[in-house]
Amino acid sequence: MAVKKPLTALEQATLSTIVDTYHESEGWLDLTRVCSRTARHLVDVRQSVARLVRYGLVTIDEEAPNTERWLKFSLPE
């Protein structure tokens, strides 16, 4: 799915953090890292992640024991 509009600054920062940390953490990300980098609240970061999923830029591993703070991602090939 193509993104119809440019990513917001928060979406871009979230995606960059996911990509930058993906291999060192085997896909796991503590979303508070994005909060620290962007000075945004966890709820805002979670909404950003939801939009990235809708855009098809990342996938959340639904079988992993995800929490409000920790998510396991996979990136498209």
PDB file of N, CA, C, O and CB in Angstrom:
ATOM      1  N   MET A   1       0.842  -1.173   0.000  1.00  0.00           N
ATOM      2  CA  MET A   1       0.000   0.000   0.000  1.00  0.00           C
ATOM      3  C   MET A   1       0.889   1.238   0.000  1.00  0.00           C
ATOM      4  O   MET A   1       1.846   1.321   0.770  1.00  0.00           O
ATOM      5  CB  MET A   1      -0.959  -0.003   1.214  1.00  0.00           C
ATOM      6  N   ALA A   2       0.580   2.170  -0.839  1.00  0.00           N
ATOM      7  CA  ALA A   2       1.367   3.393  -0.937  1.00  0.00           C
ATOM      8  C   ALA A   2       0.835   4.427   0.049  1.00  0.00           C
ATOM      9  O   ALA A   2      -0.365   4.507   0.310  1.00  0.00           O
ATOM     10  CB  ALA A   2       1.341   3.949  -2.379  1.00  0.00           C
ATOM     11  N   VAL A   3       1.739   5.198   0.577  1.00  0.00           N
ATOM     12  CA  VAL A   3       1.357   6.274   1.478  1.00  0.00           C
ATOM     13  C   VAL A   3       0.854   7.419   0.607  1.00  0.00           C
ATOM     14  O   VAL A   3       1.562   7.869  -0.293  1.00  0.00           O
ATOM     15  CB  VAL A   3       2.560   6.724   2.399  1.00  0.00           C
ATOM     16  N   LYS A   4      -0.357   7.893   0.866  1.00  0.00           N
ATOM     17  CA  LYS A   4      -0.969   8.921   0.038  1.00  0.00           C
ATOM     18  C   LYS A   4      -0.503  10.324   0.399  1.00  0.00           C
ATOM     19  O   LYS A   4      -0.612  11.245  -0.411  1.00  0.00           O
ATOM     20  CB  LYS A   4      -2.460   8.841   0.151  1.00  0.00           C
ATOM     21  N   LYS A   5       0.006  10.487   1.592  1.00  0.00           N
ATOM     22  CA  LYS A   5       0.493  11.802   2.004  1.00  0.00           C
ATOM     23  C   LYS A   5       1.827  11.602   2.705  1.00  0.00           C
ATOM     24  O   LYS A   5       2.127  10.505   3.175  1.00  0.00           O
ATOM     25  CB  LYS A   5      -0.536  12.537   2.938  1.00  0.00           C
ATOM     26  N   PRO A   6       2.623  12.654   2.777  1.00  0.00           N
ATOM     27  CA  PRO A   6       3.923  12.527   3.447  1.00  0.00           C
ATOM     28  C   PRO A   6       3.747  12.141   4.919  1.00  0.00           C
ATOM     29  O   PRO A   6       2.751  12.485   5.554  1.00  0.00           O
ATOM     30  CB  PRO A   6       4.715  13.847   3.338  1.00  0.00           C
ATOM     31  N   LEU A   7       4.724  11.432   5.432  1.00  0.00           N
ATOM     32  CA  LEU A   7       4.707  11.078   6.849  1.00  0.00           C
ATOM     33  C   LEU A   7       4.874  12.331   7.695  1.00  0.00           C
ATOM     34  O   LEU A   7       5.584  13.263   7.318  1.00  0.00           O
ATOM     35  CB  LEU A   7       5.816  10.054   7.174  1.00  0.00           C
ATOM     36  N   THR A   8       4.211  12.338   8.841  1.00  0.00           N
ATOM     37  CA  THR A   8       4.410  13.437   9.790  1.00  0.00           C
ATOM     38  C   THR A   8       5.793  13.281  10.417  1.00  0.00           C
ATOM     39  O   THR A   8       6.443  12.247  10.263  1.00  0.00           O
ATOM     40  CB  THR A   8       3.286  13.453  10.893  1.00  0.00           C
ATOM     41  N   ALA A   9       6.227  14.302  11.113  1.00  0.00           N
ATOM     42  CA  ALA A   9       7.529  14.236  11.791  1.00  0.00           C
ATOM     43  C   ALA A   9       7.547  13.090  12.802  1.00  0.00           C
ATOM     44  O   ALA A   9       8.552  12.390  12.925  1.00  0.00           O
ATOM     45  CB  ALA A   9       7.844  15.577  12.498  1.00  0.00           C
ATOM     46  N   LEU A  10       6.449  12.897  13.522  1.00  0.00           N
ATOM     47  CA  LEU A  10       6.393  11.817  14.504  1.00  0.00           C
ATOM     48  C   LEU A  10       6.406  10.453  13.824  1.00  0.00           C
ATOM     49  O   LEU A  10       7.092   9.540  14.283  1.00  0.00           O
ATOM     50  CB  LEU A  10       5.146  11.956  15.377  1.00  0.00           C
ATOM     51  N   GLU A  11       5.656  10.307  12.736  1.00  0.00           N
ATOM     52  CA  GLU A  11       5.660   9.030  12.008  1.00  0.00           C
ATOM     53  C   GLU A  11       7.050   8.722  11.469  1.00  0.00           C
ATOM     54  O   GLU A  11       7.511   7.583  11.542  1.00  0.00           O
ATOM     55  CB  GLU A  11       4.641   9.061  10.852  1.00  0.00           C
ATOM     56  N   GLN A  12       7.718   9.739  10.927  1.00  0.00           N
ATOM     57  CA  GLN A  12       9.068   9.547  10.402  1.00  0.00           C
ATOM     58  C   GLN A  12      10.038   9.168  11.521  1.00  0.00           C
ATOM     59  O   GLN A  12      10.864   8.273  11.345  1.00  0.00           O
ATOM     60  CB  GLN A  12       9.553  10.819   9.689  1.00  0.00           C
ATOM     61  N   ALA A  13       9.945   9.834  12.656  1.00  0.00           N
ATOM     62  CA  ALA A  13      10.824   9.520  13.785  1.00  0.00           C
ATOM     63  C   ALA A  13      10.549   8.111  14.308  1.00  0.00           C
ATOM     64  O   ALA A  13      11.478   7.387  14.667  1.00  0.00           O
ATOM     65  CB  ALA A  13      10.640  10.553  14.915  1.00  0.00           C
ATOM     66  N   THR A  14       9.290   7.728  14.350  1.00  0.00           N
ATOM     67  CA  THR A  14       8.928   6.383  14.809  1.00  0.00           C
ATOM     68  C   THR A  14       9.481   5.337  13.857  1.00  0.00           C
ATOM     69  O   THR A  14      10.093   4.361  14.291  1.00  0.00           O
ATOM     70  CB  THR A  14       7.399   6.238  14.931  1.00  0.00           C
ATOM     71  N   LEU A  15       9.268   5.535  12.560  1.00  0.00           N
ATOM     72  CA  LEU A  15       9.771   4.587  11.567  1.00  0.00           C
ATOM     73  C   LEU A  15      11.291   4.502  11.609  1.00  0.00           C
ATOM     74  O   LEU A  15      11.855   3.410  11.538  1.00  0.00           O
ATOM     75  CB  LEU A  15       9.307   4.987  10.167  1.00  0.00           C
ATOM     76  N   SER A  16      11.952   5.642  11.723  1.00  0.00           N
ATOM     77  CA  SER A  16      13.422   5.650  11.799  1.00  0.00           C
ATOM     78  C   SER A  16      13.921   4.873  13.011  1.00  0.00           C
ATOM     79  O   SER A  16      14.886   4.115  12.909  1.00  0.00           O
ATOM     80  CB  SER A  16      13.948   7.092  11.856  1.00  0.00           C
ATOM     81  N   THR A  17      13.276   5.053  14.146  1.00  0.00           N
ATOM     82  CA  THR A  17      13.680   4.332  15.357  1.00  0.00           C
ATOM     83  C   THR A  17      13.466   2.830  15.180  1.00  0.00           C
ATOM     84  O   THR A  17      14.320   2.035  15.573  1.00  0.00           O
ATOM     85  CB  THR A  17      12.890   4.843  16.583  1.00  0.00           C
ATOM     86  N   ILE A  18      12.344   2.437  14.596  1.00  0.00           N
ATOM     87  CA  ILE A  18      12.085   1.017  14.356  1.00  0.00           C
ATOM     88  C   ILE A  18      13.171   0.434  13.458  1.00  0.00           C
ATOM     89  O   ILE A  18      13.732  -0.619  13.762  1.00  0.00           O
ATOM     90  CB  ILE A  18      10.690   0.814  13.720  1.00  0.00           C
ATOM     91  N   VAL A  19      13.466   1.108  12.363  1.00  0.00           N
ATOM     92  CA  VAL A  19      14.470   0.612  11.410  1.00  0.00           C
ATOM     93  C   VAL A  19      15.855   0.593  12.041  1.00  0.00           C
ATOM     94  O   VAL A  19      16.595  -0.376  11.874  1.00  0.00           O
ATOM     95  CB  VAL A  19      14.484   1.480  10.138  1.00  0.00           C
ATOM     96  N   ASP A  20      16.215   1.650  12.764  1.00  0.00           N
ATOM     97  CA  ASP A  20      17.550   1.758  13.365  1.00  0.00           C
ATOM     98  C   ASP A  20      17.803   0.689  14.426  1.00  0.00           C
ATOM     99  O   ASP A  20      18.935   0.230  14.576  1.00  0.00           O
ATOM    100  CB  ASP A  20      17.730   3.134  13.980  1.00  0.00           C
ATOM    101  N   THR A  21      16.785   0.294  15.151  1.00  0.00           N
ATOM    102  CA  THR A  21      16.970  -0.639  16.268  1.00  0.00           C
ATOM    103  C   THR A  21      16.499  -2.058  15.944  1.00  0.00           C
ATOM    104  O   THR A  21      16.614  -2.953  16.781  1.00  0.00           O
ATOM    105  CB  THR A  21      16.229  -0.131  17.486  1.00  0.00           C
ATOM    106  N   TYR A  22      15.978  -2.266  14.756  1.00  0.00           N
ATOM    107  CA  TYR A  22      15.336  -3.534  14.406  1.00  0.00           C
ATOM    108  C   TYR A  22      16.256  -4.746  14.606  1.00  0.00           C
ATOM    109  O   TYR A  22      15.859  -5.722  15.243  1.00  0.00           O
ATOM    110  CB  TYR A  22      14.869  -3.487  12.965  1.00  0.00           C
ATOM    111  N   HIS A  23      17.458  -4.691  14.076  1.00  0.00           N
ATOM    112  CA  HIS A  23      18.339  -5.859  14.123  1.00  0.00           C
ATOM    113  C   HIS A  23      19.012  -6.052  15.479  1.00  0.00           C
ATOM    114  O   HIS A  23      19.322  -7.181  15.858  1.00  0.00           O
ATOM    115  CB  HIS A  23      19.392  -5.740  13.059  1.00  0.00           C
ATOM    116  N   GLU A  24      19.238  -4.981  16.202  1.00  0.00           N
ATOM    117  CA  GLU A  24      19.892  -5.129  17.502  1.00  0.00           C
ATOM    118  C   GLU A  24      18.941  -5.682  18.556  1.00  0.00           C
ATOM    119  O   GLU A  24      19.376  -6.225  19.572  1.00  0.00           O
ATOM    120  CB  GLU A  24      20.449  -3.791  17.965  1.00  0.00           C
ATOM    121  N   SER A  25      17.657  -5.545  18.313  1.00  0.00           N
ATOM    122  CA  SER A  25      16.689  -5.980  19.322  1.00  0.00           C
ATOM    123  C   SER A  25      15.766  -7.089  18.815  1.00  0.00           C
ATOM    124  O   SER A  25      14.743  -7.385  19.432  1.00  0.00           O
ATOM    125  CB  SER A  25      15.858  -4.798  19.776  1.00  0.00           C
ATOM    126  N   GLU A  26      16.132  -7.690  17.705  1.00  0.00           N
ATOM    127  CA  GLU A  26      15.347  -8.781  17.106  1.00  0.00           C
ATOM    128  C   GLU A  26      13.897  -8.367  16.875  1.00  0.00           C
ATOM    129  O   GLU A  26      12.986  -9.183  17.016  1.00  0.00           O
ATOM    130  CB  GLU A  26      15.394 -10.025  18.002  1.00  0.00           C
ATOM    131  N   GLY A  27      13.682  -7.100  16.519  1.00  0.00           N
ATOM    132  CA  GLY A  27      12.355  -6.610  16.204  1.00  0.00           C
ATOM    133  C   GLY A  27      11.594  -5.983  17.351  1.00  0.00           C
ATOM    134  O   GLY A  27      10.552  -5.365  17.136  1.00  0.00           O
ATOM    135  N   TRP A  28      12.101  -6.133  18.578  1.00  0.00           N
ATOM    136  CA  TRP A  28      11.412  -5.554  19.738  1.00  0.00           C
ATOM    137  C   TRP A  28      11.778  -4.093  19.877  1.00  0.00           C
ATOM    138  O   TRP A  28      12.926  -3.706  19.658  1.00  0.00           O
ATOM    139  CB  TRP A  28      11.763  -6.320  21.032  1.00  0.00           C
ATOM    140  N   LEU A  29      10.790  -3.276  20.245  1.00  0.00           N
ATOM    141  CA  LEU A  29      11.038  -1.860  20.494  1.00  0.00           C
ATOM    142  C   LEU A  29      10.263  -1.415  21.712  1.00  0.00           C
ATOM    143  O   LEU A  29       9.061  -1.655  21.831  1.00  0.00           O
ATOM    144  CB  LEU A  29      10.657  -1.008  19.272  1.00  0.00           C
ATOM    145  N   ASP A  30      10.971  -0.762  22.613  1.00  0.00           N
ATOM    146  CA  ASP A  30      10.352  -0.089  23.750  1.00  0.00           C
ATOM    147  C   ASP A  30       9.916   1.275  23.221  1.00  0.00           C
ATOM    148  O   ASP A  30      10.759   2.122  22.926  1.00  0.00           O
ATOM    149  CB  ASP A  30      11.347   0.036  25.004  1.00  0.00           C
ATOM    150  N   LEU A  31       8.627   1.492  23.098  1.00  0.00           N
ATOM    151  CA  LEU A  31       8.113   2.720  22.501  1.00  0.00           C
ATOM    152  C   LEU A  31       8.516   3.968  23.267  1.00  0.00           C
ATOM    153  O   LEU A  31       8.441   5.071  22.725  1.00  0.00           O
ATOM    154  CB  LEU A  31       6.620   2.654  22.409  1.00  0.00           C
ATOM    155  N   THR A  32       8.941   3.822  24.513  1.00  0.00           N
ATOM    156  CA  THR A  32       9.387   5.003  25.256  1.00  0.00           C
ATOM    157  C   THR A  32      10.692   5.556  24.675  1.00  0.00           C
ATOM    158  O   THR A  32      11.046   6.704  24.944  1.00  0.00           O
ATOM    159  CB  THR A  32       9.575   4.659  26.747  1.00  0.00           C
ATOM    160  N   ARG A  33      11.409   4.753  23.883  1.00  0.00           N
ATOM    161  CA  ARG A  33      12.590   5.288  23.181  1.00  0.00           C
ATOM    162  C   ARG A  33      12.160   6.360  22.197  1.00  0.00           C
ATOM    163  O   ARG A  33      12.817   7.393  22.065  1.00  0.00           O
ATOM    164  CB  ARG A  33      13.362   4.159  22.443  1.00  0.00           C
ATOM    165  N   VAL A  34      11.052   6.112  21.503  1.00  0.00           N
ATOM    166  CA  VAL A  34      10.535   7.103  20.568  1.00  0.00           C
ATOM    167  C   VAL A  34      10.031   8.316  21.354  1.00  0.00           C
ATOM    168  O   VAL A  34      10.235   9.458  20.943  1.00  0.00           O
ATOM    169  CB  VAL A  34       9.400   6.499  19.687  1.00  0.00           C
ATOM    170  N   CYS A  35       9.377   8.060  22.475  1.00  0.00           N
ATOM    171  CA  CYS A  35       8.906   9.164  23.324  1.00  0.00           C
ATOM    172  C   CYS A  35      10.074  10.056  23.738  1.00  0.00           C
ATOM    173  O   CYS A  35       9.971  11.282  23.693  1.00  0.00           O
ATOM    174  CB  CYS A  35       8.181   8.619  24.578  1.00  0.00           C
ATOM    175  N   SER A  36      11.172   9.446  24.135  1.00  0.00           N
ATOM    176  CA  SER A  36      12.343  10.213  24.571  1.00  0.00           C
ATOM    177  C   SER A  36      12.941  11.017  23.424  1.00  0.00           C
ATOM    178  O   SER A  36      13.351  12.163  23.607  1.00  0.00           O
ATOM    179  CB  SER A  36      13.401   9.278  25.158  1.00  0.00           C
ATOM    180  N   ARG A  37      12.988  10.412  22.243  1.00  0.00           N
ATOM    181  CA  ARG A  37      13.584  11.098  21.090  1.00  0.00           C
ATOM    182  C   ARG A  37      12.713  12.225  20.561  1.00  0.00           C
ATOM    183  O   ARG A  37      13.230  13.190  19.997  1.00  0.00           O
ATOM    184  CB  ARG A  37      13.847  10.109  19.982  1.00  0.00           C
ATOM    185  N   THR A  38      11.411  12.122  20.731  1.00  0.00           N
ATOM    186  CA  THR A  38      10.492  13.085  20.121  1.00  0.00           C
ATOM    187  C   THR A  38       9.789  13.990  21.122  1.00  0.00           C
ATOM    188  O   THR A  38       9.111  14.937  20.724  1.00  0.00           O
ATOM    189  CB  THR A  38       9.467  12.356  19.322  1.00  0.00           C
ATOM    190  N   ALA A  39       9.938  13.716  22.409  1.00  0.00           N
ATOM    191  CA  ALA A  39       9.242  14.465  23.469  1.00  0.00           C
ATOM    192  C   ALA A  39       7.732  14.389  23.298  1.00  0.00           C
ATOM    193  O   ALA A  39       7.017  15.360  23.545  1.00  0.00           O
ATOM    194  CB  ALA A  39       9.692  15.933  23.474  1.00  0.00           C
ATOM    195  N   ARG A  40       7.252  13.211  22.866  1.00  0.00           N
ATOM    196  CA  ARG A  40       5.820  12.997  22.688  1.00  0.00           C
ATOM    197  C   ARG A  40       5.351  11.934  23.669  1.00  0.00           C
ATOM    198  O   ARG A  40       6.143  11.119  24.143  1.00  0.00           O
ATOM    199  CB  ARG A  40       5.493  12.582  21.228  1.00  0.00           C
ATOM    200  N   HIS A  41       4.066  11.946  23.969  1.00  0.00           N
ATOM    201  CA  HIS A  41       3.475  10.985  24.895  1.00  0.00           C
ATOM    202  C   HIS A  41       3.331   9.615  24.236  1.00  0.00           C
ATOM    203  O   HIS A  41       3.271   9.498  23.012  1.00  0.00           O
ATOM    204  CB  HIS A  41       2.109  11.484  25.386  1.00  0.00           C
ATOM    205  N   LEU A  42       3.277   8.593  25.071  1.00  0.00           N
ATOM    206  CA  LEU A  42       3.160   7.216  24.587  1.00  0.00           C
ATOM    207  C   LEU A  42       1.914   7.024  23.716  1.00  0.00           C
ATOM    208  O   LEU A  42       1.972   6.312  22.714  1.00  0.00           O
ATOM    209  CB  LEU A  42       3.123   6.245  25.770  1.00  0.00           C
ATOM    210  N   VAL A  43       0.817   7.634  24.075  1.00  0.00           N
ATOM    211  CA  VAL A  43      -0.406   7.491  23.285  1.00  0.00           C
ATOM    212  C   VAL A  43      -0.204   8.043  21.872  1.00  0.00           C
ATOM    213  O   VAL A  43      -0.713   7.470  20.909  1.00  0.00           O
ATOM    214  CB  VAL A  43      -1.582   8.212  23.975  1.00  0.00           C
ATOM    215  N   ASP A  44       0.532   9.145  21.738  1.00  0.00           N
ATOM    216  CA  ASP A  44       0.816   9.710  20.421  1.00  0.00           C
ATOM    217  C   ASP A  44       1.687   8.772  19.593  1.00  0.00           C
ATOM    218  O   ASP A  44       1.463   8.592  18.396  1.00  0.00           O
ATOM    219  CB  ASP A  44       1.500  11.070  20.563  1.00  0.00           C
ATOM    220  N   VAL A  45       2.679   8.180  20.244  1.00  0.00           N
ATOM    221  CA  VAL A  45       3.578   7.257  19.557  1.00  0.00           C
ATOM    222  C   VAL A  45       2.810   6.009  19.124  1.00  0.00           C
ATOM    223  O   VAL A  45       3.015   5.510  18.018  1.00  0.00           O
ATOM    224  CB  VAL A  45       4.772   6.874  20.467  1.00  0.00           C
ATOM    225  N   ARG A  46       1.939   5.507  19.976  1.00  0.00           N
ATOM    226  CA  ARG A  46       1.132   4.328  19.610  1.00  0.00           C
ATOM    227  C   ARG A  46       0.216   4.639  18.420  1.00  0.00           C
ATOM    228  O   ARG A  46       0.018   3.782  17.558  1.00  0.00           O
ATOM    229  CB  ARG A  46       0.286   3.854  20.821  1.00  0.00           C
ATOM    230  N   GLN A  47      -0.334   5.833  18.364  1.00  0.00           N
ATOM    231  CA  GLN A  47      -1.156   6.226  17.213  1.00  0.00           C
ATOM    232  C   GLN A  47      -0.303   6.317  15.953  1.00  0.00           C
ATOM    233  O   GLN A  47      -0.752   5.954  14.866  1.00  0.00           O
ATOM    234  CB  GLN A  47      -1.857   7.575  17.479  1.00  0.00           C
ATOM    235  N   SER A  48       0.908   6.797  16.100  1.00  0.00           N
ATOM    236  CA  SER A  48       1.834   6.862  14.977  1.00  0.00           C
ATOM    237  C   SER A  48       2.144   5.468  14.450  1.00  0.00           C
ATOM    238  O   SER A  48       2.174   5.244  13.240  1.00  0.00           O
ATOM    239  CB  SER A  48       3.125   7.572  15.387  1.00  0.00           C
ATOM    240  N   VAL A  49       2.374   4.535  15.366  1.00  0.00           N
ATOM    241  CA  VAL A  49       2.630   3.144  14.978  1.00  0.00           C
ATOM    242  C   VAL A  49       1.422   2.579  14.234  1.00  0.00           C
ATOM    243  O   VAL A  49       1.584   1.896  13.222  1.00  0.00           O
ATOM    244  CB  VAL A  49       2.952   2.275  16.224  1.00  0.00           C
ATOM    245  N   ALA A  50       0.231   2.853  14.717  1.00  0.00           N
ATOM    246  CA  ALA A  50      -0.987   2.357  14.060  1.00  0.00           C
ATOM    247  C   ALA A  50      -1.086   2.876  12.630  1.00  0.00           C
ATOM    248  O   ALA A  50      -1.490   2.143  11.727  1.00  0.00           O
ATOM    249  CB  ALA A  50      -2.238   2.771  14.858  1.00  0.00           C
ATOM    250  N   ARG A  51      -0.720   4.127  12.423  1.00  0.00           N
ATOM    251  CA  ARG A  51      -0.752   4.671  11.066  1.00  0.00           C
ATOM    252  C   ARG A  51       0.304   4.014  10.185  1.00  0.00           C
ATOM    253  O   ARG A  51       0.044   3.731   9.015  1.00  0.00           O
ATOM    254  CB  ARG A  51      -0.543   6.187  11.094  1.00  0.00           C
ATOM    255  N   LEU A  52       1.495   3.767  10.733  1.00  0.00           N
ATOM    256  CA  LEU A  52       2.541   3.089   9.955  1.00  0.00           C
ATOM    257  C   LEU A  52       2.097   1.684   9.554  1.00  0.00           C
ATOM    258  O   LEU A  52       2.398   1.220   8.455  1.00  0.00           O
ATOM    259  CB  LEU A  52       3.855   3.017  10.761  1.00  0.00           C
ATOM    260  N   VAL A  53       1.385   1.017  10.447  1.00  0.00           N
ATOM    261  CA  VAL A  53       0.851  -0.317  10.133  1.00  0.00           C
ATOM    262  C   VAL A  53      -0.179  -0.193   9.012  1.00  0.00           C
ATOM    263  O   VAL A  53      -0.146  -0.968   8.056  1.00  0.00           O
ATOM    264  CB  VAL A  53       0.211  -0.981  11.401  1.00  0.00           C
ATOM    265  N   ARG A  54      -1.091   0.770   9.119  1.00  0.00           N
ATOM    266  CA  ARG A  54      -2.104   0.978   8.072  1.00  0.00           C
ATOM    267  C   ARG A  54      -1.465   1.291   6.729  1.00  0.00           C
ATOM    268  O   ARG A  54      -1.960   0.850   5.692  1.00  0.00           O
ATOM    269  CB  ARG A  54      -3.053   2.108   8.465  1.00  0.00           C
ATOM    270  N   TYR A  55      -0.365   2.053   6.733  1.00  0.00           N
ATOM    271  CA  TYR A  55       0.334   2.398   5.498  1.00  0.00           C
ATOM    272  C   TYR A  55       1.110   1.207   4.933  1.00  0.00           C
ATOM    273  O   TYR A  55       1.575   1.256   3.794  1.00  0.00           O
ATOM    274  CB  TYR A  55       1.282   3.564   5.743  1.00  0.00           C
ATOM    275  N   GLY A  56       1.250   0.139   5.723  1.00  0.00           N
ATOM    276  CA  GLY A  56       1.980  -1.037   5.269  1.00  0.00           C
ATOM    277  C   GLY A  56       3.489  -0.911   5.383  1.00  0.00           C
ATOM    278  O   GLY A  56       4.225  -1.674   4.757  1.00  0.00           O
ATOM    279  N   LEU A  57       3.955   0.042   6.175  1.00  0.00           N
ATOM    280  CA  LEU A  57       5.397   0.254   6.322  1.00  0.00           C
ATOM    281  C   LEU A  57       6.010  -0.649   7.380  1.00  0.00           C
ATOM    282  O   LEU A  57       7.199  -0.961   7.307  1.00  0.00           O
ATOM    283  CB  LEU A  57       5.677   1.700   6.668  1.00  0.00           C
ATOM    284  N   VAL A  58       5.236  -1.068   8.347  1.00  0.00           N
ATOM    285  CA  VAL A  58       5.673  -2.008   9.376  1.00  0.00           C
ATOM    286  C   VAL A  58       4.519  -2.949   9.694  1.00  0.00           C
ATOM    287  O   VAL A  58       3.359  -2.665   9.395  1.00  0.00           O
ATOM    288  CB  VAL A  58       6.156  -1.260  10.661  1.00  0.00           C
ATOM    289  N   THR A  59       4.862  -4.063  10.300  1.00  0.00           N
ATOM    290  CA  THR A  59       3.865  -5.027  10.763  1.00  0.00           C
ATOM    291  C   THR A  59       4.159  -5.331  12.216  1.00  0.00           C
ATOM    292  O   THR A  59       5.317  -5.466  12.610  1.00  0.00           O
ATOM    293  CB  THR A  59       3.874  -6.334   9.898  1.00  0.00           C
ATOM    294  N   ILE A  60       3.106  -5.438  13.012  1.00  0.00           N
ATOM    295  CA  ILE A  60       3.269  -5.830  14.410  1.00  0.00           C
ATOM    296  C   ILE A  60       3.052  -7.332  14.495  1.00  0.00           C
ATOM    297  O   ILE A  60       2.086  -7.860  13.945  1.00  0.00           O
ATOM    298  CB  ILE A  60       2.276  -5.055  15.350  1.00  0.00           C
ATOM    299  N   ASP A  61       3.947  -8.011  15.181  1.00  0.00           N
ATOM    300  CA  ASP A  61       3.821  -9.450  15.395  1.00  0.00           C
ATOM    301  C   ASP A  61       2.729  -9.677  16.432  1.00  0.00           C
ATOM    302  O   ASP A  61       2.960  -9.513  17.630  1.00  0.00           O
ATOM    303  CB  ASP A  61       5.181 -10.083  15.856  1.00  0.00           C
ATOM    304  N   GLU A  62       1.554 -10.051  15.976  1.00  0.00           N
ATOM    305  CA  GLU A  62       0.395 -10.218  16.859  1.00  0.00           C
ATOM    306  C   GLU A  62       0.527 -11.428  17.782  1.00  0.00           C
ATOM    307  O   GLU A  62      -0.184 -11.520  18.783  1.00  0.00           O
ATOM    308  CB  GLU A  62      -0.867 -10.351  16.032  1.00  0.00           C
ATOM    309  N   GLU A  63       1.429 -12.356  17.457  1.00  0.00           N
ATOM    310  CA  GLU A  63       1.594 -13.545  18.293  1.00  0.00           C
ATOM    311  C   GLU A  63       2.599 -13.335  19.419  1.00  0.00           C
ATOM    312  O   GLU A  63       2.675 -14.136  20.350  1.00  0.00           O
ATOM    313  CB  GLU A  63       2.027 -14.716  17.442  1.00  0.00           C
ATOM    314  N   ALA A  64       3.363 -12.259  19.330  1.00  0.00           N
ATOM    315  CA  ALA A  64       4.322 -11.936  20.392  1.00  0.00           C
ATOM    316  C   ALA A  64       3.563 -11.338  21.581  1.00  0.00           C
ATOM    317  O   ALA A  64       2.494 -10.753  21.408  1.00  0.00           O
ATOM    318  CB  ALA A  64       5.423 -10.943  19.874  1.00  0.00           C
ATOM    319  N   PRO A  65       4.109 -11.483  22.764  1.00  0.00           N
ATOM    320  CA  PRO A  65       3.436 -10.934  23.952  1.00  0.00           C
ATOM    321  C   PRO A  65       3.625  -9.414  24.054  1.00  0.00           C
ATOM    322  O   PRO A  65       4.325  -8.932  24.944  1.00  0.00           O
ATOM    323  CB  PRO A  65       3.973 -11.614  25.228  1.00  0.00           C
ATOM    324  N   ASN A  66       3.007  -8.675  23.153  1.00  0.00           N
ATOM    325  CA  ASN A  66       3.120  -7.214  23.131  1.00  0.00           C
ATOM    326  C   ASN A  66       2.432  -6.606  24.348  1.00  0.00           C
ATOM    327  O   ASN A  66       1.482  -7.164  24.896  1.00  0.00           O
ATOM    328  CB  ASN A  66       2.512  -6.642  21.836  1.00  0.00           C
ATOM    329  N   THR A  67       2.942  -5.449  24.750  1.00  0.00           N
ATOM    330  CA  THR A  67       2.349  -4.715  25.863  1.00  0.00           C
ATOM    331  C   THR A  67       2.070  -3.293  25.396  1.00  0.00           C
ATOM    332  O   THR A  67       2.296  -2.962  24.232  1.00  0.00           O
ATOM    333  CB  THR A  67       3.285  -4.726  27.119  1.00  0.00           C
ATOM    334  N   GLU A  68       1.588  -2.465  26.286  1.00  0.00           N
ATOM    335  CA  GLU A  68       1.341  -1.058  25.967  1.00  0.00           C
ATOM    336  C   GLU A  68       2.637  -0.363  25.555  1.00  0.00           C
ATOM    337  O   GLU A  68       2.625   0.554  24.735  1.00  0.00           O
ATOM    338  CB  GLU A  68       0.709  -0.333  27.170  1.00  0.00           C
ATOM    339  N   ARG A  69       3.737  -0.801  26.123  1.00  0.00           N
ATOM    340  CA  ARG A  69       5.032  -0.153  25.923  1.00  0.00           C
ATOM    341  C   ARG A  69       5.931  -0.888  24.936  1.00  0.00           C
ATOM    342  O   ARG A  69       6.670  -0.247  24.190  1.00  0.00           O
ATOM    343  CB  ARG A  69       5.738  -0.029  27.237  1.00  0.00           C
ATOM    344  N   TRP A  70       5.886  -2.213  24.916  1.00  0.00           N
ATOM    345  CA  TRP A  70       6.761  -3.023  24.078  1.00  0.00           C
ATOM    346  C   TRP A  70       5.977  -3.620  22.922  1.00  0.00           C
ATOM    347  O   TRP A  70       4.895  -4.173  23.119  1.00  0.00           O
ATOM    348  CB  TRP A  70       7.427  -4.132  24.901  1.00  0.00           C
ATOM    349  N   LEU A  71       6.525  -3.507  21.711  1.00  0.00           N
ATOM    350  CA  LEU A  71       5.939  -4.119  20.528  1.00  0.00           C
ATOM    351  C   LEU A  71       7.016  -4.838  19.754  1.00  0.00           C
ATOM    352  O   LEU A  71       8.171  -4.414  19.746  1.00  0.00           O
ATOM    353  CB  LEU A  71       5.243  -3.072  19.645  1.00  0.00           C
ATOM    354  N   LYS A  72       6.646  -5.926  19.102  1.00  0.00           N
ATOM    355  CA  LYS A  72       7.574  -6.627  18.221  1.00  0.00           C
ATOM    356  C   LYS A  72       7.142  -6.358  16.790  1.00  0.00           C
ATOM    357  O   LYS A  72       6.002  -6.619  16.406  1.00  0.00           O
ATOM    358  CB  LYS A  72       7.613  -8.166  18.525  1.00  0.00           C
ATOM    359  N   PHE A  73       8.077  -5.832  16.009  1.00  0.00           N
ATOM    360  CA  PHE A  73       7.808  -5.437  14.641  1.00  0.00           C
ATOM    361  C   PHE A  73       8.468  -6.373  13.651  1.00  0.00           C
ATOM    362  O   PHE A  73       9.432  -7.070  13.967  1.00  0.00           O
ATOM    363  CB  PHE A  73       8.272  -4.024  14.405  1.00  0.00           C
ATOM    364  N   SER A  74       7.926  -6.371  12.450  1.00  0.00           N
ATOM    365  CA  SER A  74       8.626  -6.945  11.315  1.00  0.00           C
ATOM    366  C   SER A  74       8.517  -5.919  10.198  1.00  0.00           C
ATOM    367  O   SER A  74       7.523  -5.201  10.086  1.00  0.00           O
ATOM    368  CB  SER A  74       8.032  -8.353  10.892  1.00  0.00           C
ATOM    369  N   LEU A  75       9.543  -5.867   9.385  1.00  0.00           N
ATOM    370  CA  LEU A  75       9.584  -4.922   8.285  1.00  0.00           C
ATOM    371  C   LEU A  75       9.257  -5.636   6.982  1.00  0.00           C
ATOM    372  O   LEU A  75       9.568  -6.818   6.835  1.00  0.00           O
ATOM    373  CB  LEU A  75      10.960  -4.239   8.202  1.00  0.00           C
ATOM    374  N   PRO A  76       8.641  -4.948   6.045  1.00  0.00           N
ATOM    375  CA  PRO A  76       8.376  -5.578   4.755  1.00  0.00           C
ATOM    376  C   PRO A  76       9.683  -5.941   4.055  1.00  0.00           C
ATOM    377  O   PRO A  76      10.713  -5.297   4.260  1.00  0.00           O
ATOM    378  CB  PRO A  76       7.535  -4.649   3.866  1.00  0.00           C
ATOM    379  N   GLU A  77       9.626  -6.951   3.252  1.00  0.00           N
ATOM    380  CA  GLU A  77      10.818  -7.390   2.507  1.00  0.00           C
ATOM    381  C   GLU A  77      11.220  -6.373   1.471  1.00  0.00           C
ATOM    382  O   GLU A  77      12.199  -6.576   0.753  1.00  0.00           O
ATOM    383  CB  GLU A  77      10.572  -8.735   1.834  1.00  0.00           C
TER     384      GLU A  77
END
